[in-house]
Amino acid sequence: MSGAQGAPGAPGTPFVPGTSCRRRRLAATAGGGEIPCASTGVHVRSLTEGLVAHGLRVTVCAPYGAEQAYGFTAAGAQLAEVGHTAAHSAAAQPPSVPRNAALASLPGPLHTDAETVLALRRACADADLVHAHGLHAGLLAAMALGRRRRHVPLVVTWHTREHAYGAHRGLVRLLERRVARAAGVVLGATTDLVDLARRRGARDARLAPVALPFPEPRSGSYDQLSADPDAAAKVRAEIGAVDRPLLLAVGRLDPLQGHGTALTAARAWRGLEPPPLLAIAGEGPRRGVLQARIDAEALPVRLLGRRDDAFDLLAVADIALLPARWEARSLLAQEALRAGVPLVASAVGGLPELVGDAGLLVPYADADALAAAVTGLLRDPGRRESLATAGRARAARLPTEDDTVAHVLSVYDELLTR
């Protein structure tokens, strides 16, 4: 029996929050000392559950506060808390409203303090394999393993791309090179991340099927709203979209999400009859700037703030918008496809391979193209219906959580039997 698939009680334990090890022990670490962005945390939790179901003992190394947000122990993992407290983390936000950005710790301070590295080193002391989720987590895992990397394989999954400016750009490039060369295998969530890892010197970089679990049904959920016209009408009235089309965007209010482009496009929608309302669910540092512009230009846009039911709102939306600068496997895009809601998104990162022809892709930061795509869909019910059908079919073919677990186990087996 390979070390990657040892039964309970076999030497080794899987480790999950950004770095994972196995004894045959697996350790995983996520977030690199800070609470991981939501899609990464959700993936790590899902992967943990799958590994445990296959008889692995998993230890997840996560920052303080991550357990409350993602429930790694409920998935069957042991927990080793490392890094900084939630009070020091700008990413302390539950998975209902994703950050859709790179790790919160970058391009800011790297937090590679000795205490965090030593804590990871202790947690991985008996590990046979370490799996780090995220660039910063990969750096910390490499530092914690040190010379043991010759005998303990390091797998690093790149879920997203770092965006840095000025002097930070060179720092991020150095970080990418260090992590790519330290890993036995780099798993990229998108083709462009795999290409980047190879350019940075990765010995072995592969595309990984990163599946995200869909939310559990609850009161007021998507399925319930879809089946209850009165409840849906009530939600639309609450948002302010009575007798007018509703456009929905979900994401953290930061520059990477492209909300400024959406606001510029909204100028063109004012001339439509009736004018559609753009509702944006999420919080972040750009809220004040965006709200000031909405008020000054009298734009048909409403900031909803943080919503636990953000993705359920797709049940009452006519079109989903994703004007981000970069996305890997966007939660909003996947949910929109599954729900059969026409999607207009930036043609960036992993979105073209995720969406295919089941959505409309426009150049990033091109407000005219975004406005034209939305206007065209609003005027063409037949096109909206065809995209809805294509989206559902596309969603049915996306990798499942079982696919993700099977792929990761095959990588572990390969590394542990070399």
Secondary structure, DSSP 8 states (H G I E B T S, - for coil): --GGG--TTSS-----SS-EEETTEEEEEESTTS---HHHHHHHHHHHHHHHHTT--EEEEEETTHHHHH-TGGGT-EEEEES--GGG-TT---TTS---SS-TTSSS-----HHHHHHHHHHTTT-SEEEEESHHHHHHHHHHHGGGGGTS-EEEEE-S-----THHHHHHHHHHHHHHHH-SEEEESSHHHHHHHHHTT-SSEEE-----------TT-HHHHHH-HHHHHHHHHHHT-TTS-EEEEES-SSGGG-HHHHHHHHHHHTTSSS--EEEEEB--TTHHHHHHHHHHHT-SEEEEE--TTTGGGGGG-SEEEE--S--SS-HHHHHHHHHT--EEEES-TTHHHHHTTSSEEE-TT-HHHHHHHHHHHHT-HHHHHHHHHHHHHHHHTS--HHHHHHHHHHHHHHHHT-
